[in-house]
């Protein structure tokens, strides 16, 4: 981009100045040294570095081909206008375009063609040129300031450079000074018609500024290096000729705005000459009586020349110090020869008021400017002053007060008071101190003024305190001799005859001169000044003075007394602000300040300056003990207050019931009319100190009225007040913003909106967002870069990095305004209404004058790098939160501003923090500012070869810089420190995350892009304990995320080859193992330090999160990521496990637990993905158990989700392998832990459910984990049932491991877990809430009920009471009175549902009955009795509804009936009618199943039409733990367009098979149950005494094949049809025609076939058994007509013969023997299993049927 301007080949002086200040990217010592070595020659040349024009130079410019001709042309114009060498003009132009031009490069062409615009540009270049010249001088000043300062980091480098400059510097600079004041002003004839009067004036201001800076450099130089007498003579002549600045060649151009510069020239001229006379060494020599060693003692001729010149001086004030110094020098060196000359010169100096002049000089230098210059001037004047006081009588020096004023100004240099206290009290400034003591306390002010100046550090503060604490004389003035003293004869001594009370109204603290005290008397203006020899502490005297003032407040003496008290308060303020420990000793005074404030504010015309001093004192005390100051202040009524406590924000904002207090009335009645605002300034500082003191909440509530007053009365209007002195308005603005800034920085976001009463931060936020106060802040931000630059340029000295001028104050105020606005927007509570503040910030103004554009233009500001940085930060915030386009707000300036941003971003020496902020702003803009980011990406489109669009980077694209920043190949990357690198990577990450395809396309095509991007991942980081730069971790995290996004979004085949290579390298260089180890070490380090010393928690979290994402992507894209090695995977998993364990064991640290929770998620995902490759389970279970113990000890609310993850991990591990109890470490303890947690969770869930019942939110039957619909938003205080549900599942898994159930028995004895569980279960069922909990609880109970002990415990805990009746509410009749049909939901059967809960309850009853038999029979009968309607309804429903849920319920119901049918007699006894109904329904069910299985087409038709248009999802019923699950998602209507027909048919077939398998299972169980309701075959054949009445007829005497009509009763035809269906299905299985085996859900086809065959055989056997039993029952029943019996025999004989032949054929082919081993209960008949190799005649089934046929045919 630099090339766009022709590339400046030289470093500009402004850049050099920035580098020397340490504000650039070049901050290393060797870099500073290199810069100085390269440019020292320029510094030596100074202003003569810029040469005048010359023909040869113009020729060279014209011949230069590298510069564009329009630039050459403009360069030549600039050369003429500035009188500058042509080549340098072109260079200057290039630098200007690079650094200060505010347009785009494209607009430059039009500017050059337009005369008016090019003239304006020339004038701007002139300003830039003047700045460049000044910067050279600033650099030299900077070197001279710090080259001997041991504290400065670059001292050695500066000193080396000054050594090079030393010889010639002064000579060259002196010549330049002479040239400058002699130069003729430019005119339009010589410099072109642009040189108007205004431009000449501008030139002359620059000329004066340069003169003053040259003299400043010369002055500083001579402070370090000695001046030869000959040089002094030359300089004196030169300054005399120039009239110390007043006789400029161009003095006709001087106007009042230039006076400060002319004065500065005079001041420095005088200081240089005084410094050159070397008074300090003269003083030393005089004291040692070795005067002849002084350099002027050896050079008489020069002295005479100097005498002659000095005698001609004396007409302007600047001469005064020079004359005084020379008089002292001559008086000391040759007192005899020159006494008359000395007297004359000295007299002139005194007449010129030398001390008033020196005071003025020092004050002028101290206000804004270089501290070093000021302190050097102080040293110089100190030498002069102390020598004058030592050599001359004090009374000869003019007015004593002037001398004191000068002394005070001199002592402003912090090192001089130290020096003063170390010297003799009889010499130097000690003489003044002694003199003013002689009038104390008659005159208080002079001594206190001097002592105030003598306080600079803690040691001097203590010296001043003790000096005043031990006074030995008391001076008082008497107009007449009092009557109670005795006088000595000559009247010079008085003695007191009576003791005297010094302060009649002084109160308890008082001073008393005792009787007999002697005093010396001096007559002075007909009055007696008596000096009593009386020892006392002045501090006590000061207390009395204050007490006196309190007494006379209401009298006319108050003003006079205030004049005595103000110096006391000022001194106290200075002492305690220097050393707060002295405040304790000054308690008598400081404690009276509160009363003073209270009394003085009520005076008619209050003494504002005294009040301000009092408030200043309290501010210092508040820094130490805010609460005490606040409490005492509250009682004074000085601060604003409210009569009644404020309860809400509206009252607060309206300032309802607020009293402005003493301060408020002072502001309105005294300060505003006078235009003096001392109290306001002090008040603002006091409130800020109290806020920073972080008072308790009640006290900070008390500060609300003060802050409210500032926000309502001061901030909106302070800029409209009248001011009598310059700079106060800006100071007040700055202090108000400092106060608001302090308040907003105090608050935590969490506290902000939580408390009920409004807090200080929320008050500030609300006021600034919604009232006028915010508009004032906006107007401060809108000052704009041009105004600031103008103020900075107008300062006599604008160079100081730590300068205190108006410009610096303005910059500070604007910075505070940025920071405050940023915080207000960040902390403002979200609201639907746009606040006036946000509106003003984001509204579009005409001509780009809106605030966004103003903020963006701060990028042009160069003095303080923090200003543009904070402006960009605010822009970033606005771009995030405000619904507006920054691009639109910038208007036509957008491109120019972009160029400025990028110029600063790509500059190698720019301050790194600005670059980081620019990149952060662009990162935010990627997501929120599409227009702006397109502007910055600057992508150019061209049509590609294949018709697609191709993108390339434009010249002004920010991607150039970003690519350069991540380029790992470049050497010496000093300009890209880790923070900047991180910002560049974050920007790229934003592009990827926001899917900026065009930018990504371009970046991917860049050579080595992926290699450069990922290079940090291949580095080796220092261990976490030593990491000094945590941003590197964030960088690596973002790179990992970019890789993940790329792999996730880009189709596998089209990944860049270079990325694939990089990923291969990542794997081959074992980086997975490295990073895994590093993340683990992070976790361990965090755990060791307990998360406390960790300042970089955010970076740690980012890295762990990114690593987590990378591994998750790697699990699903293992081939691309090359993470296929099982050993590596195992190691990664163990690292994650160790890291998680380390973190979660630190139960006390929130930070560790949060990070541990993140790792826990990864642990769970890896466990699920890689469970087959993780090796031994015991290695995982051990650490997991420890993790669980750690989690259970931590804060439960925080660990809720983590607990759920740990439980899930346990469940996954336990499912990985069938385990025995002995293989699980600390099994019983683990079970106990889980159950204890469960106990708590279940109780909590119970309370929550009851609570929701009370609050009436139970209307929805949704549970916290419902999958169907959007879950309702739960209240924050509700606990998530997730942990509870997972705990139950984990308990179930643990229970399955424990075969004999002993451990569980012990736990149920120790903990009341079962009663708690059942109580909650009951409530959940009754309210139809907590679905997932209910389901999980039933699963656990089902597993517990496997063993005898478990079943006994469950039954004993009262399972029936908990389930039996409450279960009714699960399927209760709906409101319209019709029963709810069993669920036809297409949801996967595994998803919890209320019908599923009912099915589980049925299974649980079945299992308990099966395990406990007679012990549970009563409960089982109760259950079936309560739910008889549903039971019968369910058996009936199969015929009409074949949804999986319905079949599943029928299956469970029949299973329960099968168990219950073992107890036929008991059942018959208790529920005879129900038993008969069940028998009938079972028959009908058998008929329905047979019909559906027989006619497949009809079943398919039913599935498509009857049950809605969708297919049931084919999901494996839960027999064993399924290893493969087939899920069908397609629907015939919806998928035809998307899926091929074949797929649809296949899915329909799968669904059909699943339903068929379900029907078959129901059929087999139904027949098995019916067997118990028919007589035993052996018994009915052999036992003649059998009571037939016990057994009902189950099947009708009819042999027709059953139709699909519910009216036709089940008959023998039904059973024969069932056998036929089973036979057909067996035949089809053998032919492998059907894939029905898939529906069984076993892992192999063979196992599926075997199971199905067994099931079919079992069905056939039961059919035959029922046939035979029922037939014999008919034959033996006398009530049946013999004709019917005969018909039955014939029919049976023929039907069975046909069936037998089919069976024989089937068995001859080789068929399985009877029933399914272990799938269903074995029949207890003659049918016993034989090997399938036996001949068919020996098949027991065939034998049985053959025997029966023979029996019938008899």
Secondary structure as GFF3:
##gff-version 3
##sequence-region A 1 1754
A	DSSP	three_ten_helix	2	5	.	.	.	ID=ss1
A	DSSP	alpha_helix	13	21	.	.	.	ID=ss2
A	DSSP	alpha_helix	29	45	.	.	.	ID=ss3
A	DSSP	three_ten_helix	46	49	.	.	.	ID=ss4
A	DSSP	alpha_helix	55	63	.	.	.	ID=ss5
A	DSSP	alpha_helix	69	82	.	.	.	ID=ss6
A	DSSP	alpha_helix	86	99	.	.	.	ID=ss7
A	DSSP	alpha_helix	105	113	.	.	.	ID=ss8
A	DSSP	alpha_helix	115	146	.	.	.	ID=ss9
A	DSSP	alpha_helix	155	182	.	.	.	ID=ss10
A	DSSP	alpha_helix	188	191	.	.	.	ID=ss11
A	DSSP	alpha_helix	197	224	.	.	.	ID=ss12
A	DSSP	alpha_helix	229	242	.	.	.	ID=ss13
A	DSSP	three_ten_helix	251	253	.	.	.	ID=ss14
A	DSSP	three_ten_helix	256	258	.	.	.	ID=ss15
A	DSSP	alpha_helix	259	277	.	.	.	ID=ss16
A	DSSP	alpha_helix	279	288	.	.	.	ID=ss17
A	DSSP	three_ten_helix	291	293	.	.	.	ID=ss18
A	DSSP	three_ten_helix	295	298	.	.	.	ID=ss19
A	DSSP	alpha_helix	300	312	.	.	.	ID=ss20
A	DSSP	alpha_helix	319	333	.	.	.	ID=ss21
A	DSSP	alpha_helix	339	351	.	.	.	ID=ss22
A	DSSP	alpha_helix	354	366	.	.	.	ID=ss23
A	DSSP	alpha_helix	371	391	.	.	.	ID=ss24
A	DSSP	three_ten_helix	394	397	.	.	.	ID=ss25
A	DSSP	alpha_helix	400	410	.	.	.	ID=ss26
A	DSSP	alpha_helix	414	422	.	.	.	ID=ss27
A	DSSP	alpha_helix	430	437	.	.	.	ID=ss28
A	DSSP	alpha_helix	445	453	.	.	.	ID=ss29
A	DSSP	alpha_helix	458	469	.	.	.	ID=ss30
A	DSSP	beta_strand	471	478	.	.	.	ID=ss31
A	DSSP	beta_strand	485	487	.	.	.	ID=ss32
A	DSSP	beta_strand	493	496	.	.	.	ID=ss33
A	DSSP	beta_strand	500	501	.	.	.	ID=ss34
A	DSSP	beta_strand	512	513	.	.	.	ID=ss35
A	DSSP	beta_strand	518	524	.	.	.	ID=ss36
A	DSSP	beta_strand	527	536	.	.	.	ID=ss37
A	DSSP	alpha_helix	538	552	.	.	.	ID=ss38
A	DSSP	alpha_helix	558	578	.	.	.	ID=ss39
A	DSSP	three_ten_helix	580	584	.	.	.	ID=ss40
A	DSSP	alpha_helix	587	600	.	.	.	ID=ss41
A	DSSP	alpha_helix	608	624	.	.	.	ID=ss42
A	DSSP	alpha_helix	626	634	.	.	.	ID=ss43
A	DSSP	beta_strand	641	642	.	.	.	ID=ss44
A	DSSP	alpha_helix	649	654	.	.	.	ID=ss45
A	DSSP	beta_strand	658	659	.	.	.	ID=ss46
A	DSSP	alpha_helix	661	666	.	.	.	ID=ss47
A	DSSP	pi_helix	667	671	.	.	.	ID=ss48
A	DSSP	alpha_helix	672	674	.	.	.	ID=ss49
A	DSSP	alpha_helix	678	692	.	.	.	ID=ss50
A	DSSP	alpha_helix	697	702	.	.	.	ID=ss51
A	DSSP	alpha_helix	704	709	.	.	.	ID=ss52
A	DSSP	pi_helix	710	714	.	.	.	ID=ss53
A	DSSP	three_ten_helix	718	720	.	.	.	ID=ss54
A	DSSP	alpha_helix	728	746	.	.	.	ID=ss55
A	DSSP	alpha_helix	749	752	.	.	.	ID=ss56
A	DSSP	alpha_helix	760	770	.	.	.	ID=ss57
A	DSSP	alpha_helix	772	781	.	.	.	ID=ss58
A	DSSP	alpha_helix	784	794	.	.	.	ID=ss59
A	DSSP	alpha_helix	806	827	.	.	.	ID=ss60
A	DSSP	alpha_helix	836	842	.	.	.	ID=ss61
A	DSSP	three_ten_helix	846	848	.	.	.	ID=ss62
A	DSSP	alpha_helix	851	857	.	.	.	ID=ss63
A	DSSP	three_ten_helix	858	860	.	.	.	ID=ss64
A	DSSP	alpha_helix	865	881	.	.	.	ID=ss65
A	DSSP	alpha_helix	886	890	.	.	.	ID=ss66
A	DSSP	three_ten_helix	891	893	.	.	.	ID=ss67
A	DSSP	alpha_helix	894	906	.	.	.	ID=ss68
A	DSSP	alpha_helix	912	928	.	.	.	ID=ss69
A	DSSP	alpha_helix	930	937	.	.	.	ID=ss70
A	DSSP	beta_strand	939	943	.	.	.	ID=ss71
A	DSSP	beta_strand	949	953	.	.	.	ID=ss72
A	DSSP	alpha_helix	958	966	.	.	.	ID=ss73
A	DSSP	alpha_helix	978	993	.	.	.	ID=ss74
A	DSSP	alpha_helix	997	1005	.	.	.	ID=ss75
A	DSSP	alpha_helix	1009	1014	.	.	.	ID=ss76
A	DSSP	three_ten_helix	1015	1018	.	.	.	ID=ss77
A	DSSP	three_ten_helix	1024	1026	.	.	.	ID=ss78
A	DSSP	alpha_helix	1031	1049	.	.	.	ID=ss79
A	DSSP	three_ten_helix	1052	1054	.	.	.	ID=ss80
A	DSSP	alpha_helix	1057	1068	.	.	.	ID=ss81
A	DSSP	alpha_helix	1071	1088	.	.	.	ID=ss82
A	DSSP	alpha_helix	1097	1116	.	.	.	ID=ss83
A	DSSP	alpha_helix	1118	1121	.	.	.	ID=ss84
A	DSSP	alpha_helix	1126	1144	.	.	.	ID=ss85
A	DSSP	alpha_helix	1150	1169	.	.	.	ID=ss86
A	DSSP	three_ten_helix	1171	1173	.	.	.	ID=ss87
A	DSSP	alpha_helix	1177	1193	.	.	.	ID=ss88
A	DSSP	alpha_helix	1196	1216	.	.	.	ID=ss89
A	DSSP	three_ten_helix	1221	1223	.	.	.	ID=ss90
A	DSSP	alpha_helix	1227	1255	.	.	.	ID=ss91
A	DSSP	alpha_helix	1282	1297	.	.	.	ID=ss92
A	DSSP	alpha_helix	1302	1310	.	.	.	ID=ss93
A	DSSP	alpha_helix	1313	1327	.	.	.	ID=ss94
A	DSSP	alpha_helix	1331	1344	.	.	.	ID=ss95
A	DSSP	alpha_helix	1348	1356	.	.	.	ID=ss96
A	DSSP	alpha_helix	1359	1363	.	.	.	ID=ss97
A	DSSP	alpha_helix	1368	1371	.	.	.	ID=ss98
A	DSSP	alpha_helix	1394	1412	.	.	.	ID=ss99
A	DSSP	alpha_helix	1414	1426	.	.	.	ID=ss100
A	DSSP	alpha_helix	1428	1437	.	.	.	ID=ss101
A	DSSP	alpha_helix	1444	1460	.	.	.	ID=ss102
A	DSSP	three_ten_helix	1461	1463	.	.	.	ID=ss103
A	DSSP	alpha_helix	1464	1470	.	.	.	ID=ss104
A	DSSP	alpha_helix	1472	1494	.	.	.	ID=ss105
A	DSSP	alpha_helix	1496	1505	.	.	.	ID=ss106
A	DSSP	alpha_helix	1532	1535	.	.	.	ID=ss107
A	DSSP	alpha_helix	1541	1572	.	.	.	ID=ss108
A	DSSP	alpha_helix	1577	1582	.	.	.	ID=ss109
A	DSSP	three_ten_helix	1588	1590	.	.	.	ID=ss110
A	DSSP	alpha_helix	1612	1630	.	.	.	ID=ss111
A	DSSP	alpha_helix	1637	1640	.	.	.	ID=ss112
A	DSSP	alpha_helix	1645	1676	.	.	.	ID=ss113
A	DSSP	alpha_helix	1682	1708	.	.	.	ID=ss114
A	DSSP	three_ten_helix	1736	1738	.	.	.	ID=ss115
A	DSSP	alpha_helix	1740	1753	.	.	.	ID=ss116
###
